[in-house]
Each structure stands twice: as C-alpha cells, then as structure tokens.
C-alpha cells in the first residue's frame, strides 16, 4: 500500500507538471502569465472537468483519502514557502526607496479601498458560504486581503514586457505592488493570529502586532547582517555543490519557524527571508537562477495545480453562487482600480497615468490564491467561497495584461526620462556594472596602495564585496613593509567613499558600504589564488612592486599568481616611474584609454570611466589602428567604424557623467600613438588587452612597448585567461 501511495503521489505531480506547464506555455504565447496556466490546469484536473467527465479516474489519481491527500498537500505547503521566498528575493526595496512617496499613496489607497469592500461583502454573505458563521469577522479579513493585494510577479512581467521597467511610471507601479504585497502579508500574519484565538480579542491582537513589529525590526537590522554573513561564509567555506542554496533554504525555514512560534503564519517568515536573501551583496545571479529554476519548475506548478484541484466550478451552475461570483469580480475590480486610481491622483499623476496604475494593480493571481488556500486550510473559507475567490483571481489576472498594455501605450516619454532610461540601459551590457565581487592582491608599495584605491573606486559605486589579500613581504627593504593590510584597507575605503558619494551626487542613489574581507599572506601562490577564485570573483586586481623583470617581461612570481585565476585580470604597473610618490587622481586629471573597437577595449573604457567619475577626472579616448602605419589607409568604411566606436564610448561616458575627449591616430603604429599622447600629460593609462596563449603572461608587443616606455601607472585590463593546450607545441605569439 505504501508503494501504491508513492506511485499515486508521483502520478499526481507528473500530471500537475505536464498540464500546468503545457497550459502555461500556451497562455504565455498569447501574452498571459504562465502562472494562470498552472492554476487553470489544476482546475481542469479537479472536479470542474476531469472529475465531471470521468469521476472514477479522477478519484483514483486524486483520492480523498486523508493520508494520501496529505502527501501532495505537504509538497504544496512547501511550495507556498518556496514561492514566498522567491517573491521576497524579487522584491527590490532599493527601487521603492528611489521612487519616493507616490508609490506609498497608491499602495495605501490601493489596499484600504478594496480591503474595506471585501470586508463589507463578507458581512452580507449567506451563512451557507461560511464554515463557521460566528467567524464572519475573520472571514472578512481573509476576503478583504484577497481583494486588496496585487501580484508583484504578474505586474512586473507585463511592465517588463512593455519596456516600462525603467520608466518612472513603471517603477512606481512595481514599487506599489511590492508595498502592497508586504502590507498584505503583514495583514495575513495578524489575521492568522486572530483566527488561531478563535475570536477578536484586544490583548492577543496587541501581542500579535507587537510580535510582528519586533520580528520585522530584528530582521531588517541584525537579521540582515546575519543573513549576509551566513551566505558569504557558506560560499567561501563549503566545497560541496549547491551549499549556498542549502543555506538559503535553512534561513527560510528558521525564519518561518520563528513566525510560527510567535503565532503568525510561516509565509511571513519565508517572505522576509526572501527579501533579506535578495539584498545580500554576495548572492550571484548564477545561484539565484538555480534556486529560481527549481521553484519555477517544480513547486509553483504543484502548488497552483493543487489549489486549482480544490476549486469546483460546477458549483457556479447554481444561479445564486454565479451571481455572487460576478458581484465578487465586479467589487474586486472596481475597488482595486478605484483605490489605485485615487492614490495616483493624490500623488499628482495625470489622468492617463492614474488609469495605467489602476489597470496594473488589478492583477491578483498568485497572492490571492495563496491567501485563499490558507483560509481554506484553516476552515475559515468554505470550498464554494474558495472557488469564487479563485475564479475572481483568474478573471482579473487574465484581464490585466491587455488593459495595462493599452494604458501604457498611451503614455509619452519625456526628454529627461528618456535620457535616464538610455543611461540605465547601458548598464545591461556594461563591464563594471556586471561585476559582483572583487579580489585584490597588493603589497605595501606605492603601486599596491594605488591599486587598493582603484579597487575602492570600482567597487564603491555599488557596495561591491571585496576581498583583500595583502602580501606580507612585498619588499623587505622598504620601511613600510610588514605593516599589515591596514594601509591598503584604508585606501579601499577611501576610494569606496568617493565612489559612493559620486553615485549619490549624479544618480541620487544611496550605496551600501563595501563589505571588506582582508588577510595577510606570506606569499601568494597559484593555489591560494585558485582557492579564492573558487568562491566566485568577477575580477582579480593585482598591484605589486617589481612586477617586471629587467628585460620587460613579467616576473615568475606574477605568472604563478595569475595562473590560479581564469577570469578577467587587472594589472596595475609602475610604468617607467621609479619614484615612491603614490599617483593621484583629481579634478582635471587626464586618463588615457586606447581603443580599437574590441570588447576588451570597451571594458577598459568602462573601467576608466568608473575611476574618473568619483575624482571628476577627464578621459581621453584614443582610437588606434591595429595595422601598421604603411598599411593604414582611410576609407569611408573605416571612418564609419571609428566614429561608431567613439560614439559608443561617448554614450557610455554620458552614463557616468564624465567628460571625454576623442582623438584618432591612423598613420602611426599604436604603441607610438599611445606614447605620444602620454607625453602630453596623461596621469594614467588604462588599456584593454588580450591574454595570449602560453605559460607566461603576454599581452602583445603594443602593451609591452607602452609599459616599458611610459612614465606613469599603466592599468592593463586583460580578458579571461586562455589556457594553453598541454598536448600542443609552443605557438607563435601574435604581435
């Protein structure tokens, strides 16, 4: 019998996945959310269709036996927690802070008006629709909440599809949905406490509200730091696969248990855990994608399918229930649209903008189904009332996308908003904006401290986690040697502060502080670097004294160090300047960036602009040909290519708000062109270079000539390392 029960469970899951995924795919192709396909799939597999056409088969696969039903319900309940975890991870609180007060007005009226409508409706429902008519107040709280919350996932999907995610109105809409979602789960938590007590009592209510408030305060202060520390410790310490995902699930479970212990539903703990996990600066998009994949592929179809199984649309054949369902849909739609529209107008929006907000907020979908499922499991809502709420959620959700598309298409874009949208769009394919974590290796030399400062400038603009490896014996003959990483840490913090101030000045965005980890090494080997690289770093910055031999090649120590890192490499070199004075970047300082249209050259320009913005320096973009002076002849095609490259860099500079000068050298070799420009007063050169195959570091003759000749710091931003084929012979190195 146990084997039979397990077989039935597998059959249930397979059917829910198959039908839910298939219908979701169909709906998505017609511009509808795939979640609705999963919910409708469950409805069709339940008594509404499958059980109506073939009752015996439906009862065989989905039996009413409590033990068997408990198995699929357990997976469904875990699905609720996983779905709330994912919803929290997708909740961008920084977006809410950036948009301002408009979303607060919309979310407050958008919750209060439909909530009042739903609560009032519950007071007039027939007793037959309530399992316990004496708990009409609690049922009213559930219905009011179900009518008042918008589905962040569905709202964001349509806004993103319409390319409105960066538009001012799009950000207001998504932020309002986020606030509504948060308010809704707080209401549910309090409602759960009331329902647990069986009646509305003042003292238990005050206790529940105080406990929820204390939990929220702890979570967003001490808990936030604890979550980040746990995720980083797991990522850096464990070697087993998917250890970070396991830690995230543990965090979710612990916070869900805490909310359960204080007398509110576990969904609040899962939702808050998701918010804290999503804000963790160490969480890579790769890890987040893995977690989203298992939730979207398994738990979402099972939960929504199971919720659909509990709905029986055949009861709507009763004229009274059908009319009540129509009334519920109308009240829900008018209440939600009216509340959001009123909030938009109070916030100073135009009629068209407020109309778009009202249309967007009318999407129920996932959130209402979760709320209704909780009410059903607690015996607060009857199966008939649950079916009515699910029907309302399906109708309003399917109606929202075409309504919102129509409303958004009528809204023009202003010039200031257009410039901001274009600026932010550049971040989508930028290099610095995509970095998630920096690994910095320096010694006590001036170039080491300068490298630490540059790392702060790059990472400080986004609060990027940074790990500092400080070489203990960089130069034993220096008085500053062996003083530990304090000076380097000070330089990173100084650069990060300047970068954060620049972001606040130009974009009016607050940046979290850089999360620093530092340790001292007696020597840096390839093994040490490889061990650190395993933890997930976007780039390795190296600033060491005497990195070059007398012949101009890289030292054996540097070759061994970089051999342990396969990602983008940034080398900060002395150039020909042998003084002990640390280089400076300040207002008016010129940073020279040679470009030739390659991706590594564009990365270098992006890197240089990130260095220039905090110091209000200027960037000189020098287009250099890869050919020789004799073979280079100007043609219309080459002119267009050069202009396109320079325009792309100029657009990137406008995103940073950095002034740029451009120059084209076509009748001289690249190294001579760069050296001539440096002689005119460049304080630093940032070059994009390609790592050539071979055992030793080599970036081509142009880079070698520039490093050997120029008397200023040279930053070589290298591409990912090309591993040499052990079975192949030595290959000639390209110039």
Secondary structure, DSSP 8 states (H G I E B T S, - for coil): -HHHHHHHHHHHHHHHHHHHHHHHHHHHHTT--HHHHHHHHHHHHTTTTHHHH-HHHHHHHS---HHHHHHHHHHHHHHHHHHHHHHHHT--HHHHHHH-THHHHHHHHHHHHHHHHHHHHHTTS-GGG-S-GGGHHHHHHHHHHHHH---HHHHHHHHHHTT-SSSHHHHHHHHHHHHHHHHHHHHHHHHHHHHHHTS--HHHHHHHHHHHHHHHHHIIIIIHHHHHHHHHHHHHH--STTHHHHHHHHHHHHHHHHHHHTTS-HHHHHHHHHHHHHH-TT--HHHHHHHHHHIIIIIHHHHHHHHHHT--GGGGGSHHHHHHHHHHHHHHHHHHHHHHHHHHHHTT--HHHHHHHHHHHT--THHHHHHHHHHHHTTSS-HHHHHHHHHHHHHHHHHHHHHHHHHHHT----HHHHHHHHHHHHGGG-SGGG--EEEEEE-SSHHHHHHHHHHHHHHHTTT-EEEEEEETTS-TTSTTTTSTTHHHHHHHHHHHHHHHHHHHHHH--------EEEEEES---HHHHHHHHTTT-SEEEEE-TT-B-TTSSB-HHHHHHHTT--SEEEEEE-TT---SS-----TT-EEEEEE-SSHHHHHHHHHHHHHHHHHT-EEEEEEE-SS-TTT----HHHHHHHHHHHHHHHHHHHHHT--EEEEEE-SS-HHHHHHHHHHTT-SEEEEEE---SSSS----HHHHHHHHH-SSEEEEEE-S-----TTS-------
